[in-house]
């Protein structure tokens, strides 16, 4: 038995959007027409317009208007020119506007150096209210690649450390060594 489900899109959603992009480097995003359960409507049609929603800096969008094809609209060769976080806005006459998750734009000649040994397992207490009972959550250092782009070292270390260094790695608590 073959069952066919006719999905009717009720909204747009960012189906592909990077968490971070390099300063002045090309990136792509994709928006999908989906139903209330997030199912793709491959028969959805119409034009979707992409623009910068928030953030300081210029976003180059070579072709802001894209037609839905198989329920998706894709923008390529997008470039952001300011080392700051920003969001995108996708709008259409058929669906409500949708805002992308926050995208971090940074100078990628800087690197985050994670500790060689994971932090010790300890317990964080809500009763620790002074500097003597404080605990270190994680330790890292930041190194500049030494290029001459003149940009400050910008890393969103909390996000990077959790995604790259500690995913599934146990506790992130270490006793303070004062």
Backbone as a ProteinNet text record, in pm:
[ID]
protein_1_A
[PRIMARY]
XXXXXXXXXXXXXXXXXXXXXXXXXXXXXXXXXXXXXXXXXXXXXXXXXXXXXXXXXXXXXXXXXXXXXXXXXXXXXXXXXXXXXXXXXXXXXXXXXXXXXXXXXXXXXXXXXXXXXXXXXXXXXXXXXXXXXXXXXXXXXXXXXXXXXXXXXXXXXXXXXXXXXXXXXXXXXXXXXX
[TERTIARY]
83.1	0	87.5	56.2	127.3	31.4	75.9	-5.8	62.8	-13.5	39.5	-19.4	68.4	24.1	43.7	-61.2	-54	-25	99.9	141.6	104.3	43.1	6.4	85.9	179.1	264.1	181.2	217.1	151.7	251.7	381.9	484.3	616.8	708	845.5	933.1	1042	1139.4	1277.6	1377.3	1515.8	1556.7	1578.2	1614.8	1764.9	1838.3	1983.7	2037.6	2105.8	2164.7	2288.2	2401.8	2523.3	2515.4	2584.3	2592.4	2694.9	2797.9	2900.3	2954.3	2995.5	3052.5	3180.2	3268.5	3391.6	3366.1	3439.7	3426.9	3462.8	3369.4	3394.3	3398.8	3354.2	3355.4	3213.4	3200.7	3070.3	3006.3	2875.1	2797.7	2662.3	2587.2	2455.9	2352.2	2226.5	2114.3	2001.2	1913.2	1798.1	1674	1563	1434.2	1339.9	1259.9	1164.5	1022	928.1	785.4	737.8	691.3	655.2	514.9	459.6	330.2	352.7	244.5	256.5	340.6	363.6	446.5	590.5	622.5	758.1	783	677	690.9	703.5	795.3	820.4	706.1	660	558.8	632.1	656.1	734.3	658.5	529.8	450	432.5	491.3	477.9	542.5	478.2	530.1	530.8	592.6	595.7	738.7	749.6	878.6	906.5	1030.6	1073.9	1185.8	1178.1	1278.3	1362.9	1493.6	1587.1	1646.9	1657	1719.7	1785.4	1868.7	1926.7	1820.5	1798.9	1699.1	1761.5	1875.7	1940.8	2091.3	2161.6	2307.2	2364.7	2483	2553.4	2644.5	2636.8	2722.9	2643.5	2715.1	2653.7	2650.4	2533.5	2515.6	2493.1	2581.4	2565.1	2480.8	2365.6	2275.3	2263	2336.6	2333.7	2194.2	2110.5	1973.9	1878.1	1825.3	1739.9	1612.2	1556.1	1431.4	1461.5	1408.4	1425.1	1288.4	1264	1140.2	1153.9	1044.9	1042.6	1047.9	1137.7	1149.6	1153	1057.6	1043.9	1026.2	964.4	935.7	1050.4	1161	1278.9	1327.3	1381	1447.4	1588.5	1687.2	1827.2	1898.1	1976.9	2060.1	2206.1	2285.5	2428.5	2508.5	2635.4	2729.8	2690.2	2630.1	2601.9	2732.8	2752.7	2875.5	2840.6	2889.8	2869.6	3004	3003.4	3127.7	3156	3100.2	3126.2	3137.2	3243.1	3256.1	3159	3033.8	2926.8	2823.3	2744.3	2632.7	2520.9	2444.5	2334.1	2228.2	2109.3	2002.9	1951.9	1884.3	1825.9	1674.8	1609.1	1463.3	1422.3	1336.1	1277.9	1131.2	1088.9	950.1	888	756.9	680.4	538.5	473.3	334.3	238.8	281.2	194.5	207	322.4	349.9	400.6	390.9	444.6	597.3	653.3	798.4	859.9	983.2	1055.2	1196.3	1243.2	1376.4	1468.5	1589.1	1687.1	1740.5	1800.9	1876.8	1993.5	2051.7	2165	2283.3	2346	2464.3	2580.9	2690.6	2808	2907.4	2948.5	3049.7	3176	3288	3411.5	3532.4	3643.1	3772.5	3825.3	3826.5	3865.5	4015.5	4096.8	4240.2	4272.7	4174.3	4190.9	4143.2	4205	4164.5	4147.5	4062	4038.5	4116.1	4203.1	4284.4	4223.5	4176.4	4112.2	4216.1	4184	4279.9	4309.1	4431	4468.3	4399.7	4373.8	4306.6	4168.2	4067.5	3932.9	3927.9	3836.4	3821.8	3783.9	3820.1	3784.7	3635	3579.2	3437.3	3418.2	3340.4	3304.7	3157.1	3109.2	2969.6	2959.8	2872.1	2844.4	2733.3	2750.9	2651.3	2592.3	2463.2	2398.5	2430.4	2491.5	2529.3	2665.2	2736.8	2867.2	2843	2853.9	2819.5	2938	3059.8	3175.9	3287.8	3394.8	3503.2	3580.9	3583.8	3658.2	3593.1	3461.5	3393.7	3356.5	3410.8	3382.8	3447.1	3388.7	3444.7	3465.4	3566.2	3594.8	3512.8	3440.6	3355.7	3439.8	3520.2	3615.4	3725.9	3839.4	3955.9	3997.6	4032.7	4077.7	4166.1	4235.6	4311	4276.1	4298	4267.6	4397.9	4423.4	4545.2	4509.5	4579.8	4558.6	4650.7	4599.8	4677.4	4790.8	4795.4	4906.5	4894.3	4776.8	4764.9	4754.7	4744.1	4744.4	4609.8	4501	4370.3	4322.9	4390.3	4356	4229.8	4173.6	4049.9	4079.3	3990.3	4008.1	3982.6	4033.9	4008.2	3865.7	3780.7	3640.8	3606.1	3578.6	3532.8	3417.6	3322.6	3211	3240.9	3333.2	3399.1	3301.5	3201.1	3107.8	3044	3001.3	2936.6	3038.4	3155.8	3257.5	3307.3	3333.3	3386.7	3289.2	3162.5	3064.8	3048	3046.2	3024.7	3146.8	3266.6	3386.2	3463.7	3469.5	3558.8	3496.1	3373.6	3316.7	3188.5	3152.2	3027.5	3033	2949.1	2944.9	3066.1	3143.2	3269	3258	3141.2	3127.6	3113.8	3145.6	3127.3	3221.4	3179	3260	3301.5	3325.3	3356.9	3497.5	3574.3	3708.7	3729.1	3795.1	3818.3	3906.6	3874.9	3952.7	4088.6	4195.6	4331.6	4393.5	4333.4	4386.5	4476.4
-118.3	0	124.5	215.8	342	453	533.7	645.5	774.7	868	997.6	1102.5	1182.9	1289.9	1422.2	1499.1	1629.2	1734.8	1779.1	1879	2017.4	2098	2235.5	2330.3	2403.1	2494	2602.6	2631.1	2737.8	2845.2	2814.5	2909.6	2882	2977.4	2961.3	2928.1	2858.7	2832.6	2828.4	2878	2867	2721.3	2651.1	2509.8	2489.4	2588.6	2582.2	2723.3	2742.8	2872.8	2847.1	2907.1	2881.7	2949.4	2891	2954.2	3065.8	3051.7	3155.3	3160.2	3279.7	3301.4	3382	3366.9	3444.4	3583.8	3678.3	3816.9	3827.6	3878	3895.3	3765.8	3654.4	3525.1	3485.2	3417.6	3376.4	3268.1	3276.8	3173.4	3161.6	3056.8	3030.9	3007.2	3034.4	3001.2	2944.1	2870.6	2813.4	2828.6	2861.5	2874.7	2772.1	2706.9	2606.6	2646.5	2608.2	2625.8	2497.4	2508.6	2390.3	2404.9	2290.7	2294.1	2313	2309.1	2335.6	2231.5	2114.6	2010.9	2011.1	2107.1	2115.8	2032	1975.3	1894.5	1984.8	1952.9	2031	2016.1	2128.7	2129.5	2144	2033	2037.5	2104.9	2130.5	2197.4	2346.7	2396.5	2538.7	2624.3	2733.6	2826.2	2967	3056.4	3196	3246.8	3373.9	3439.7	3471.7	3448	3480.6	3583.3	3686.6	3792.5	3784	3789.7	3783	3920.8	3957.7	4084.9	4068.8	4165.7	4166.4	4217.4	4147.6	4187.5	4270.9	4224.1	4297.2	4283.2	4371.4	4368.4	4489.6	4527.4	4640.5	4588.9	4646.9	4606.1	4583.9	4571	4554.3	4407.4	4360.6	4225.7	4235.3	4174.3	4171.1	4049.3	4074.9	3970.4	3989.6	3910.9	3931.7	3924.2	3833.4	3818.5	3803.5	3914.2	3907.1	3826.2	3825.2	3753.5	3617.8	3511.5	3376.2	3308.8	3232.6	3156.3	3024.5	2982.6	2851.1	2745	2649.4	2536.8	2410.2	2319.8	2201.2	2241	2358.4	2405	2476.8	2502.7	2565.3	2683.8	2782.7	2896.6	2903.6	2914.4	2912.7	3038.3	3098.1	3212.7	3171.8	3199.5	3169	3297.2	3287.2	3399.4	3522	3497.2	3605.5	3640.6	3768.8	3811.8	3919.5	3902	4002.2	4068.5	4201.4	4277.4	4345.7	4296.6	4357.5	4246.6	4246.8	4139.7	4157.9	4124.2	4136.8	4028.1	3994.8	3902.9	3972.9	3893.8	3950.3	3841.8	3885	3792.2	3829.6	3734.7	3753.9	3751	3810.3	3810.7	3753.2	3652.1	3598.5	3638.2	3699.3	3744.9	3702	3686.5	3642.1	3695.2	3714.5	3761.1	3650.8	3524.5	3411.7	3370.7	3398.3	3348.3	3461.6	3442	3540.1	3544.2	3660.1	3675.2	3582	3541.1	3457	3512.7	3511.5	3562.7	3444.3	3452.4	3344.8	3343.9	3231.6	3232.7	3330.9	3369.1	3461	3397.4	3474.2	3430.6	3516	3451.3	3522.9	3541.3	3665	3696.1	3736.4	3669.2	3695.4	3682.9	3732.6	3721.5	3581.3	3494.4	3356.3	3332.6	3439.2	3417.5	3404.7	3425.8	3405	3264.4	3202.2	3066.7	3055.7	2966.8	2937.1	2811.2	2819.3	2704.5	2647.1	2523.6	2458.3	2392.4	2370.1	2307	2163.3	2116.4	1980.6	1876.6	1909.7	1816.3	1871.1	1785.4	1833.4	1879.3	1971.4	2015.9	1899.8	1915.4	1814.4	1819.7	1708	1703.4	1755.5	1860	1917.2	1952.5	2001.7	2040.5	2191.6	2252	2394.5	2408.8	2498.9	2518.5	2658.4	2668	2799.4	2872.2	2801.9	2863.6	2932.2	2917.2	2981.3	3126.9	3214.8	3354.9	3450	3396.9	3484.5	3430.8	3509.4	3471.4	3350.3	3324.7	3209.1	3076.6	3076.5	2952.1	2946.4	3039.4	3040.9	2921.1	2879.8	2770.6	2818.5	2765.1	2797.4	2704.1	2760.5	2679.8	2614.4	2691.4	2635.4	2737	2688.1	2773.3	2755.8	2866.9	2862.9	2984	2984.9	3102.4	3132.8	3256.6	3299.7	3346.3	3299.5	3336.7	3399.5	3506.7	3571.6	3506.1	3484.8	3422.3	3508	3633.6	3720.2	3787.5	3783.6	3850	4000.6	4071.9	4218.5	4278	4205.1	4257	4369.4	4389.4	4498.9	4478	4357.9	4331.1	4285.1	4316.6	4265.2	4115.5	4051.7	3909.3	3896.7	3835.3	3818.3	3671.3	3614.4	3476.3	3471	3395.2	3374.8	3245.3	3257.2	3142.8	3048.9	3102.5	3014.2	2916	2961.9	2875.7	2778.6	2829	2744.8	2636.9	2674	2577.2	2462.8	2493.4	2387.8	2300.5	2363.1	2285.3	2203.3	2260.8	2194.7	2118.4	2172.4	2113.7	2026.1	2047.5	1978.7	1902.8	1887.4	1817.9	1676.3	1646.6	1513.1	1480.1	1581.2	1556	1559.9	1554.5	1553.3	1693.8	1706.2	1831.3	1939.6	2063.1	2177.1	2259.2	2193.8	2264.3	2226.7	2326.7	2302.4	2392.1	2339	2417.3	2536.7	2647.7	2769.1	2751.6	2787.9	2769.4	2901.3	2970.6	3097.9	3073.3
0	0	0	-86.5	-95.3	-54.7	40.7	87.2	46.7	-1.9	-39.5	54	110	199.8	127.2	118.1	53.1	159.1	164.3	262.1	210	295.1	260.6	350.5	291.7	369.5	436.4	561.3	637.3	680.3	662.7	708.1	638.4	654.1	607.4	726.2	698.9	804.7	742.2	816.8	771.7	790.6	680.1	687	682.7	637.5	636	657.2	769.6	800.3	886.6	852.7	931.9	1067.9	1166.5	1298.2	1297.8	1214.9	1205.2	1063.7	1022.8	889.9	904.9	808	806.5	753.4	803.8	760.2	612.2	532.4	389.9	311.1	370.6	301.8	262.5	148.2	97.3	184.1	195.6	263.7	196.6	230.8	171.6	280.2	247.4	336.2	252.3	319.6	251.9	339.7	275.7	342.3	280.6	363.4	316.3	352.8	267.7	295.7	362.4	485.9	564.6	623.7	665	733.2	883.4	960.7	1105.1	1178.3	1116.3	1177.1	1124.2	1038.4	984.8	861	801.8	680.6	558.3	469.8	349.4	249.6	196.2	90.1	-42.5	-111.8	-236.1	-350.2	-332.6	-435.6	-409	-301.7	-268.3	-376.3	-407.9	-508.6	-451.3	-522.6	-481.7	-471.7	-445.1	-433.2	-287.5	-245.6	-109.5	-121.7	-38.8	-39.8	86.5	69.2	181	205.6	333.6	371.1	507.7	544.4	678.2	774	883.7	982.3	1093.6	1146.4	1256	1242.6	1309.8	1309.4	1239.5	1283.7	1224.4	1114.6	997.7	887.7	761.4	651.3	520.2	481.3	437.7	385.7	235.7	157.4	12.4	-25.3	-86.9	-134.3	-284.8	-365.4	-510.5	-571.6	-526.4	-577.7	-460.3	-408.2	-288.5	-307.4	-429.2	-455.5	-517.9	-455.1	-507.4	-512.6	-618.5	-630.2	-556.4	-492.7	-430.5	-540.1	-523.4	-614.3	-530.2	-554.2	-469.5	-322.4	-300.2	-165.2	-96.9	-170.1	-108.6	-191.4	-122.1	-185.3	-128.2	-215.8	-173.5	-221.9	-132.2	-165.9	-148.9	-249.2	-244.5	-261.9	-232.7	-248.2	-166.3	-48.4	45.5	115.7	145.7	213.7	315.2	438.8	544.5	573.2	588.7	595.1	728.4	837.2	967.2	1071.2	1153.6	1253.7	1371	1345.8	1444.8	1420.9	1521.9	1498.4	1421.7	1345.7	1268.7	1246.2	1204.3	1166.7	1028.2	965.6	833.3	843.2	745.3	737.6	602.6	602.7	479.9	478.2	368.7	360.5	228.2	231.7	115.9	129.1	15.8	21	67.7	57.3	95.7	242.2	305.3	440.2	528.8	658.7	752.5	741.5	773.7	774.4	878	853.2	947.7	964	1089	1122.3	1148.5	1095	1113.6	1256.1	1295.2	1420.5	1406.4	1517.4	1517.3	1445.2	1356.4	1283	1331.9	1368.7	1417	1303.6	1281.7	1180.9	1255.1	1223.7	1296.7	1205.7	1255.6	1191.1	1218.9	1119.1	1141.7	1138.1	1141.6	1158.7	1306.3	1391.7	1535.1	1567.8	1666.2	1703.2	1853.6	1892.8	2033.3	2066.6	2166.5	2206.6	2333.2	2321.8	2434.3	2523.7	2650.6	2740.9	2697.4	2730.6	2692.5	2780	2904.2	2995.3	3026.9	3029.6	3062.7	3208	3238.2	3376.4	3468.6	3596.7	3696.3	3723.8	3761	3795.9	3938.1	3950.3	4080.1	4077.7	4187.5	4196.5	4211	4133.7	4147.3	4249.6	4342.5	4446.7	4437.7	4452.9	4456.5	4586.8	4682.4	4809.2	4801.3	4687.6	4668.7	4630.9	4729	4706.1	4721.1	4737.1	4746.6	4657	4639.3	4548.6	4597.4	4726.5	4778.1	4740.9	4724.4	4689.9	4541.3	4461.7	4318.2	4249.1	4137	4057.5	3914.1	3850.7	3711.8	3623.6	3529.3	3442.3	3332.5	3262.4	3167.2	3143.1	3092	3066.7	2921.3	2857.8	2719.3	2694.5	2583.2	2542.3	2397.8	2358.7	2223	2159	2037.2	1966.1	1832.8	1797.2	1668.1	1566.1	1444.8	1339	1288.3	1330.1	1294.8	1159.6	1097.8	969.1	990.8	885.2	894.7	855.6	884.8	845.9	936.6	1050.1	1138.6	1219.2	1214.4	1286.8	1428.6	1521.8	1658	1660.1	1763.8	1782.2	1833.3	1755	1792.9	1789.5	1905.9	1913.1	2010.3	1977.9	2066	2139.3	2234.8	2298.1	2367	2431.9	2501.4	2405.1	2290.6	2192.2	2132.1	2094.9	2032.4	2127.9	2251.6	2347.6	2370	2383.7	2405.8	2282.2	2161.2	2039.9	2001.3	2013.3	1963.4	2070.2	2190.1	2287.6	2392.2	2424.3	2539.3	2509.7	2384.4	2352.7	2408.2	2503.9	2562.2	2646.6	2684.8	2754.9	2905.8	2962.6	3106.8	3163.4	3289.4	3361.5	3310.7	3322.6	3282.1	3403.5	3512.9	3636.4	3682	3725.5	3776.2	3899	3998.7	4120.2	4088.6	4147.1	4129.9	4196.3	4128.8	4179.5	4224.7	4319.4	4369.2	4488.2
[MASK]
++++++++++++++++++++++++++++++++++++++++++++++++++++++++++++++++++++++++++++++++++++++++++++++++++++++++++++++++++++++++++++++++++++++++++++++++++++++++++++++++++++++++++++++++++

